[in-house]
Amino acid sequence: MFYDSLNWFQKSLVNKEMSLDVVADSFQYLIDEFLEVLYRRDVLPMESSNRFDPRTQKAVKLLPSIEGVSDQDVAQVLKRGFTRGDRVLRAEDVVIYRDATKLNDPS
């Protein structure tokens, strides 16, 4: 079914049959279908954490801390992580805040 949906989407784009709103809705439908395929294989999107966890997240960018946020708070999730059972299949790529005195220290 997912394959059929991808083919339909591709043909619709090539034939320019969709408005931008319909494209956005259709693309979200494809994402939801793909998540269902993963779910059937016991692969789940990782629950995001507001605090950096090196076991499940990979800090790919550091920002200097600002008022109201703590060192190692997550500023943004760039790529969602996935798990299967207790095993991390793909860690989340995140941007984290670092105390300005620790910006050159990756720990």
C-alpha positions in Angstrom: 0.0 0.0 0.0 2.8 2.4 0.8 4.5 1.7 -2.5 1.2 2.4 -4.3 0.8 5.7 -2.4 4.3 6.7 -3.4 3.6 6.0 -7.1 0.4 7.9 -7.0 2.1 10.9 -5.4 4.9 10.8 -8.0 2.5 10.7 -10.9 0.4 13.5 -9.4 3.4 15.7 -9.1 4.6 14.9 -12.6 1.1 15.7 -14.0 0.9 18.8 -11.9 -2.5 17.8 -10.6 -2.1 19.1 -7.1 -2.1 22.5 -5.4 0.6 23.2 -2.8 -1.9 22.6 0.0 -2.8 19.2 -1.4 0.9 18.4 -1.9 1.5 19.2 1.8 -1.4 17.1 3.0 -0.5 14.2 0.7 3.1 14.3 1.8 2.0 14.2 5.5 -0.2 11.2 4.6 2.9 9.4 3.2 4.9 10.1 6.3 2.0 8.7 8.4 1.9 5.6 6.2 5.6 5.1 6.5 5.5 5.4 10.3 2.8 2.7 10.2 5.1 0.4 8.2 7.8 1.0 10.8 5.4 0.4 13.7 4.4 -3.0 12.2 8.1 -3.8 12.5 8.3 -2.7 16.1 10.3 0.4 15.1 9.0 3.5 17.0 10.0 7.2 16.8 12.0 8.1 19.9 10.4 10.3 22.5 12.2 13.6 22.4 13.9 14.9 25.6 14.4 18.5 26.5 17.6 17.5 28.2 20.6 16.2 26.2 21.0 12.4 26.6 24.2 11.0 24.9 22.7 7.5 25.0 19.9 8.5 22.6 21.0 11.8 21.1 23.9 13.1 19.1 24.7 16.8 19.5 25.5 18.1 16.0 25.6 21.8 16.9 26.2 23.8 20.0 24.7 27.1 20.8 25.8 29.4 23.7 23.4 29.3 26.6 20.9 32.1 26.9 19.0 33.3 29.9 16.3 30.8 31.0 18.0 27.7 29.6 20.4 25.3 31.2 23.6 23.9 29.9 22.8 20.9 27.7 19.1 21.7 27.2 18.0 20.7 23.7 17.3 23.7 21.5 16.1 21.8 18.4 15.7 18.3 17.1 17.2 18.1 13.6 16.6 14.4 12.9 14.2 12.2 14.7 15.6 9.1 16.4 14.1 5.6 16.2 14.1 2.6 18.6 13.2 -1.1 18.5 12.5 -2.3 21.9 15.3 -1.0 24.2 17.7 -0.7 21.2 18.4 2.7 19.6 18.4 2.2 15.8 19.1 5.8 15.1 20.0 8.5 17.6 18.3 11.9 17.4 20.5 14.7 15.9 20.0 17.7 18.1 21.2 21.2 18.7 22.0 21.9 22.3 22.8 24.9 24.5 26.2 24.9 26.2 27.5 27.2 28.8 29.8 29.7 27.0 32.7 28.6 29.1 32.2 25.0 27.9 31.6 25.6 24.2 35.0 24.2 23.1 34.5 21.2 25.4 32.4 18.5 23.8 31.7 16.6 27.0 
